[in-house]
Amino acid sequence: MPRSSTRPTSRDVAQAAGVSQAAVSLVLGDKWRGRVSEATAERVRAAARELGYRPNLAARNLRLGRTRTVLLVVPALTTEFFAGVYTGAARVAARHGFGVVLYPSPEGIGPARDPFASAQAALDGVIASSMAADALTAIRGDQLPLVMLDSDPEGSLGAATVNLDIADGVRQVTEHLLGLGHRRFLHLAADVPSWTFELRARELAARLAAVPGTAIRTAAAPISIDDAVAAAEAALTRPGPRPTAVVCDDDKLAAGAYKAIRRLGLRVPDDISVTGLDDLALATALDPELTTVRLDAERFGERGMEALLAVLDGRDPEGEDIPVELVVRGSTARASAPAS
């Protein structure tokens, strides 16, 4: 099909596909289901691709009263994970003609100009991590259609919540370590006021309390390797029998635990097993490689965007938590004999 030297229009697409302009509008606006057939929709999409047609979003948005822009509010602390969340959200958004703006700006880029002083006029909706609640309040994002990530479904600000099955991740870690004979645990907890970290602590305590003969001590640290080193070293040298397993809320905390263990002249996993949670690239850079819980960050972002689209369309979003997976590597082994 020859291409015109001028910008193709919806009329050109309609003529090429043998349909009406209304049908083109329905298909390219993703509102065709139940109105035109799948075969017709594919014919329209093929014609648009062949012609290189792109909808005039500015004109369409004026008609719809929408900017087709979504704000993704995330903390700037575990940037690799939230980069994956952004990638997944943007992938789904692009299929529906939406753009995603990330806020706050990632670490290392510096502060961005605040384009959200009139957020309600500039945005169609917000997807926000519960770990970034302060930023959400500052931009009045809780007054817009809102989907919360990693948030208590019973007390969420949002019209919908999307969660990873963190409780099951903690269950998998606990069962793995108990199966290796560990009974004395250190929980290296993230010192971040967030529902997801509170859930990890509750679930770990409950799982271990159900097994006679277990003991757990807790140390909290900000999510940084240096802070984790200090917290883990202090906890491992406290009076009493030394823990044989360190359960960390995050892979960065696990890296700090490694350093603390080695400073004390001990070995991972011969003397102390260590587990993380995230499965960042860091997990396989450590030696030995880290046993951790893999979180599908991109799927998390996809589900967040899908939920927001459902809210905007007046539909009920999918409600199931996203499965997580324990990845067993070299940082866990059978419990060492009690120290003399």
N, C-alpha and C positions, 0 to 999 in steps of 0.2 A: 504494500500500500504506500504510495508516494507521500512524502511529508510536505506540507505547505511551508513556505518561507515565513508566513505570519504565524502568530501564536494561535494554536488550535483552540476552538471553543467547544462548549458542551453541545452546540448544534452540530459541529463536525463529528463528534463522538456518536451522537444519536444517529446521524446519517450513515456513518460507517457500520454501526451495529444494527441498523434497521429497526430502531426503537424510537420512542418519543423522548423529548428533552426531560420530561418529568421522570421517566424511567431512569435516565442517566443520573439525575439528581438523587433519586432514591438509592441507587446502587452505590454511587461514589460517596454519599452521605451515610452509608451503612445502615439504611433504614428500609431495605428492600424485602426483608424476610416476610413472607405472607402476602406480599404485594406483587412481586414478579418471581419467575421461576429461577432456580439455580442456574440453569443453562443460559437464560437471558442475562443474568447478573455476570456470569463469566464472559459472555460475549461483549458486554459493555466494558468490563475491566480490560479485556484483550484489546479492544479498539482504543481505549484510553492509553494503554501502554504503547501501542503501535504508533499512535499520533503524538506521543509525548505530552499528552494533556495533563495539566495540573489545575485543580479547582482554584478559583479566585477566593481564597479564604477570607480576605479582608471584606469583600462584598458579602460573602455568605454570613460572616459573623455579624455584620450590621443587621442582616435580616433576622438572624437567630437571637440577637441580643446576647451573644456569647463571645468571649475572647478565645475560647478553645485553648486555654493555658491553665496548667495545673502546677501548683507549688509542692515540691517535695522537701519537707523540713526534717533534717537529720542532724545528729551531733557530728562534730568534726574530730571524733576521737578514734573510732576504728574505721579509718577511711577506706581500707581495702574492701571491707564487708559492705559498706554503704555505697561504694562505687558499683558493686554488683547489684544492689537494690535499685540504684538509679538506672543502670543498663536495662534491667528487666522492665521497670516502669516505662521508660522511654520507648522500648520496643513495642509494647502494647499501645501506648499513646499514639505512636506514629501510624499504626494501622487504622486508627480512628480519627486521624486528622488533628490530634492534639499535640501540643508541645509541653515539655516538662522543664521547669526552672528549679534549680537546686539552691536551697538556702539552709543554713548559712554557707558561705564559700568554704571550700575544702582548705585544710591546713596547707601552708606553704604558698598560697596565692595572695594572702592578705585580705583585708576587709574589702568587700564589694560595696558600691553605692547602693543604698537601700531603695529599691524600686517599689517598695510595698507600702508606702505611706497611705495609699488609697487601695489597699488590698482588695476590698470587697468589689471595687469597680474594675479591677485589673485581672481578676482571677475567677475561674469557674469553680475551683475546688482545691482542697489541700489534702495531701497524704503526709502524715507526720509520725515520726517515731516518738514513743513515750519518753525516750531519753532526751528529747529536745523540746520538752513542754514549755520551757521559759521562752524560747524563740517563738513558739506558736502563739503564746499569749501576747508577746510584744507586737506581732504583726496582725493581731486580731483574727488569726486564722480559725479560731474556734467559732467565729460567727459566719463561716462559710461552710458549704457542703464538705464534710470532713471524714476521712478514713484514718483510723489510728493503727499503727503497727506496734507490735510488742506491747499490748495494752490490756489491762484487766477488762474482759468483756462485760463484767457486771457493773463497772463504774467508769466506763469510757466516755470521754467528751464527744466522740464521733458518732456519726450515723451508722458506722460499721467498724468492726475491728478485724484485723488479719494477724494471725499469730503463727509462729513456728511451734511445733510440738516440743517445747523445751522440757516440759515435765518428763516426757518419754525419753528425751536425751539424757537427762539426769538418771532416770531409771536404768538405761542401758549402761552408763558408766558405772553405777553402783553395783549392778549385777556382775559386771565384768570383774571389778576389783574384789568383790566378795568371793567370787568363784576362784580367784587366785589366792584366797586365804587371808586377805587383808582385813584387819579388825580395828586398827588404829589409824584415824584419818585426820588430815589437816585440810580444812576448806579455805583456800585462798580466794577470798571473795572480792568482787569489784566494789569499790567504795563509790558507787554511783546510785543516787536515789531513783530507782526505776523498778517498775513492777516486774520486769523480766528477771532482774537479779534477785529480787525478793522471792520470786517463785523458785528460783534455783536453790536458794538457801532452805526454804521450807521443804521442798521435795527431797533434798539430800538428807536433811535431819529426820524426816518422816521415814524414809527408806532404811536408814541405819538404825533408828529406834526400834524398828520391827525385828531386828536381828540381835539376839542376846550376845553379850560379850563385846559389843562394838563401843568405841569411844571416838568422839570428834572434838577437835578444837578449831576455832575460827580466827582468821586474821584477815583484815580488810585493807585494801590498797587501791589507789587510783590506777586506772588502766595504763600503766607505763612499766617498762622493764625495771627501771631503777627503783621505783617505789615497791614493786613486787619483790625485788631482791631483799630490801630492808625488812619488809613485813614477813617474808618467809623465813629469813635467817633468825629473826627474833622469835617467831613461833616455834621453829624447830629446836631451839636451844632452851625453851622454857622447861622448868622442872617436870619430872614425870617421864613415863615411857615415851620414847620418840615415835611419832607417826611413821607408818610404813608406806603410806600413800598420800599424795597431795592432789586434791581435786580442785582445779582452777576454773574460774568463771569465764576465762578468755585465754586464747593462745599466747598473748603478750604476757599475761600473768604467769603462764607456764614457763615461758622463757626466763623470767625472773627467778622462778623456783629452781630451774636448772642451775643458774649461777650461784644461788644461795647454797644449794646442796653441795656443789663442788667447792665452794669456799670453806665448807665445814669438813672437807676431806672425805666426802661420801660420793657414791656413784649412783647414776640413774641407768637402769632400774635395779641394779644389784642390791642397793641398800634401801632406796626409796623409789617407788613408782610415781609417775606424774601423768595426769590427764589434763587436757585442755577442752575448749569448746569454741568452735567457729570453723576450724580447718582452713586457716589462712595459709598463704604461701610459706609463712614462717614455720609452719608445722613440719614441713619436710626439709627445711634448712637447718633445723636443730639436729644435734647428734647426741643420742639416738633420735630418730624421727619420732614425732609426738603422736601418741594415742589421743584422739580427740573426736568431738562430735561434729560431723559435717552439716553445716546449715546452707541450704540452697538460696543464696542471697538474690540471685536473678529471679528465681521463681517467686520469692517473697515480694520483690518489686512488681512483677507481673500481676500477682494476685492483688496487690494494693491498688494498682491502676484499674484492674478489672472490677474491683469492688466500688471504686469511685465512679466508674462509668455506670455501674448498676444503680448507684444512689442517684446520679444525675438523671437517669432514665426512669426512676421510680420503681426499680426492680429490687428483689431481695438478693444480696450478694451470696456467693458460696460461703458456707459457714465452717467447713472442716479445717482444722489446723494442718499446716504443711508438715509432712513427715521429715524426720531428721535421722541421721545414720551414724552410729559409732564406727570409727575407722581405727582398727587396732594396729599399732605399729610397735616400735621397739622400746618405748618408754615405760611399758608396764610388764611386770613379771611376777612370779610367785612371791609372796611376802617373805621378807628376810627373817631369820631367827631373831628373837628378842635380844636387844642389846644387853650386855652384861653390866 
